[in-house]
C-alpha cells in the first residue's frame, strides 16, 4: 500500500492544481463580468440621469402652473356654489311671492264673486218681487174679467202651476 501512496498524492496534487486553475478562471471571468456590468451601469446612468434631470426640470416648471390651476378650480367651484345658492334663494323668494300673490288674487276673486252673488240676489229680489206682484195683479184682473164674463179658463195642461211659480222665482 505504500506504493500507492505516491500515486494518490499525485492524483490529489493534480486535482488541487485543476481546482486552482478553475478558481483562477472563475476569478478572471468574474472580474471581466464585473467590469462589463460596471460599464453597462455607467452607460445606463449616463443615459438615465439626463432624462431624470429633464423630467425634474419639467416638473419644476409645471408645478406652479398645476398649483395655479387647482387654485383656480377651487375658486371657480366656490363661485359656482355661491351663485347656485344665490339663484336658489332668488327662486325660493320668487316662489314665496308668487304664492302670496296667488293667495291675494284668490281672496280678491272670492270677494268679487261673493259681491256679485250678493248683488245678483238683491237685484233678483228687487226685480222679482214687483214682477211677481204685477203678475199676480194681472192674473187677478184676468180672473176677475173671466169671472165677469162668465167664462172660466181651465188651467193650462202644458205647464203645471207649480212650475209656473218656479219660473217666476229664480
C-alpha positions as CSV (number, residue, x, y, z in Angstrom):
1,X,0.0,0.0,0.0
2,X,2.8,2.2,0.3
3,X,3.4,2.0,-3.3
4,X,0.1,3.5,-4.0
5,X,0.7,6.5,-1.8
6,X,2.7,8.5,-4.3
7,X,0.1,7.8,-6.9
8,X,-2.7,9.1,-4.6
9,X,-0.6,12.1,-3.7
10,X,-0.1,12.8,-7.4
11,X,-3.8,12.5,-8.1
12,X,-4.6,14.8,-5.2
13,X,-1.9,17.3,-6.5
14,X,-3.4,17.2,-10.0
15,X,-6.9,17.7,-8.5
16,X,-5.7,20.6,-6.4
17,X,-4.0,22.1,-9.4
18,X,-7.1,21.7,-11.5
19,X,-9.2,23.3,-8.8
20,X,-6.8,26.2,-8.6
21,X,-6.9,26.6,-12.4
22,X,-10.7,26.6,-12.3
23,X,-10.8,29.1,-9.5
24,X,-8.4,31.3,-11.3
25,X,-10.5,31.1,-14.5
26,X,-13.7,31.8,-12.4
27,X,-11.9,34.8,-10.8
28,X,-10.8,36.3,-14.2
29,X,-14.3,35.7,-15.7
30,X,-16.0,37.3,-12.7
31,X,-13.6,40.3,-12.9
32,X,-14.4,40.6,-16.6
33,X,-18.1,40.3,-15.9
34,X,-17.9,42.8,-13.1
35,X,-16.1,45.3,-15.5
36,X,-18.9,44.7,-18.1
37,X,-21.6,45.3,-15.5
38,X,-19.9,48.4,-14.3
39,X,-19.6,49.7,-17.9
40,X,-23.3,48.9,-18.6
41,X,-24.3,50.5,-15.4
42,X,-22.3,53.6,-16.2
43,X,-23.8,53.8,-19.7
44,X,-27.3,53.4,-18.2
45,X,-26.6,56.2,-15.7
46,X,-25.2,58.4,-18.4
47,X,-28.5,58.0,-20.3
48,X,-30.9,58.0,-17.4
49,X,-29.6,60.9,-15.3
50,X,-30.1,63.5,-18.1
51,X,-33.6,62.2,-18.6
52,X,-34.3,62.4,-14.9
53,X,-32.9,65.9,-14.8
54,X,-35.1,67.0,-17.7
55,X,-38.1,65.4,-16.1
56,X,-37.3,67.2,-12.9
57,X,-37.0,70.5,-14.8
58,X,-40.3,69.9,-16.5
59,X,-42.0,69.1,-13.1
60,X,-40.4,72.2,-11.5
61,X,-41.6,74.3,-14.4
62,X,-45.2,72.8,-14.5
63,X,-45.7,72.6,-10.7
64,X,-46.6,76.3,-10.2
65,X,-49.0,76.1,-13.2
66,X,-50.7,73.0,-11.9
67,X,-50.9,74.6,-8.4
68,X,-52.5,77.7,-10.0
69,X,-54.9,75.5,-12.0
70,X,-56.0,73.8,-8.8
71,X,-56.4,77.1,-7.0
72,X,-58.4,78.5,-10.0
73,X,-60.5,75.4,-10.0
74,X,-61.2,75.7,-6.3
75,X,-62.1,79.4,-6.8
76,X,-64.4,78.6,-9.7
77,X,-66.1,75.9,-7.6
78,X,-66.6,78.3,-4.7
79,X,-68.0,81.0,-7.0
80,X,-70.3,78.4,-8.7
81,X,-71.5,77.2,-5.3
82,X,-72.2,80.8,-4.3
83,X,-74.1,81.6,-7.5
84,X,-76.2,78.4,-7.2
85,X,-77.1,79.3,-3.6
86,X,-78.0,82.8,-4.7
87,X,-80.2,81.5,-7.6
88,X,-81.8,79.1,-5.2
89,X,-82.5,81.9,-2.7
90,X,-84.0,84.1,-5.5
91,X,-86.1,81.3,-6.9
92,X,-87.4,80.5,-3.4
93,X,-88.2,84.2,-2.7
94,X,-90.0,84.4,-6.1
95,X,-92.0,81.3,-5.4
96,X,-93.0,82.6,-2.0
97,X,-94.0,86.0,-3.5
98,X,-96.0,84.2,-6.3
99,X,-97.7,82.1,-3.7
100,X,-98.6,85.2,-1.7
101,X,-99.9,86.9,-4.8
102,X,-101.9,83.9,-5.7
103,X,-103.5,83.8,-2.3
104,X,-104.2,87.6,-2.6
105,X,-105.7,87.1,-6.1
106,X,-107.8,84.2,-4.8
107,X,-109.1,86.4,-1.9
108,X,-109.9,89.2,-4.3
109,X,-111.7,86.9,-6.8
110,X,-113.6,85.2,-3.9
111,X,-114.6,88.6,-2.6
112,X,-115.7,89.7,-6.0
113,X,-117.7,86.6,-6.6
114,X,-119.4,87.0,-3.3
115,X,-120.2,90.6,-4.0
116,X,-121.5,89.7,-7.5
117,X,-123.6,86.9,-6.0
118,X,-125.0,89.3,-3.3
119,X,-125.7,91.9,-5.9
120,X,-127.4,89.5,-8.2
121,X,-129.6,88.1,-5.4
122,X,-130.5,91.7,-4.3
123,X,-131.3,92.6,-8.0
124,X,-133.3,89.4,-8.3
125,X,-135.3,90.1,-5.2
126,X,-135.8,93.8,-6.0
127,X,-136.8,92.9,-9.6
128,X,-138.8,89.7,-9.0
129,X,-140.9,90.9,-6.0
130,X,-142.5,93.7,-8.0
131,X,-142.7,91.5,-11.1
132,X,-144.5,88.8,-9.1
133,X,-146.8,91.4,-7.7
134,X,-147.6,92.6,-11.2
135,X,-148.1,89.0,-12.5
136,X,-150.4,88.4,-9.5
137,X,-152.4,91.6,-10.2
138,X,-152.6,90.7,-14.0
139,X,-153.9,87.2,-13.1
140,X,-156.3,88.6,-10.6
141,X,-157.6,91.0,-13.2
142,X,-157.8,88.3,-15.9
143,X,-159.6,86.0,-13.4
144,X,-161.9,88.8,-12.5
145,X,-162.7,89.6,-16.2
146,X,-163.2,86.0,-16.9
147,X,-165.5,85.6,-14.0
148,X,-167.4,88.7,-15.0
149,X,-167.8,87.3,-18.5
150,X,-168.8,84.0,-17.0
151,X,-166.1,82.2,-18.6
152,X,-163.8,80.1,-16.6
153,X,-160.5,79.3,-18.1
154,X,-159.2,75.8,-17.4
155,X,-155.7,75.6,-16.0
156,X,-153.1,75.2,-18.8
157,X,-152.3,71.5,-19.3
158,X,-148.8,72.1,-20.7
159,X,-147.3,73.7,-17.6
160,X,-148.4,72.8,-14.1
161,X,-148.9,75.7,-11.7
162,X,-146.0,74.6,-9.6
163,X,-143.6,75.1,-12.5
164,X,-145.2,78.4,-13.3
165,X,-144.4,79.6,-9.8
166,X,-140.9,78.2,-10.1
167,X,-140.2,80.0,-13.3
168,X,-141.1,83.3,-11.6
169,X,-138.7,82.5,-8.8
170,X,-135.1,82.3,-9.8
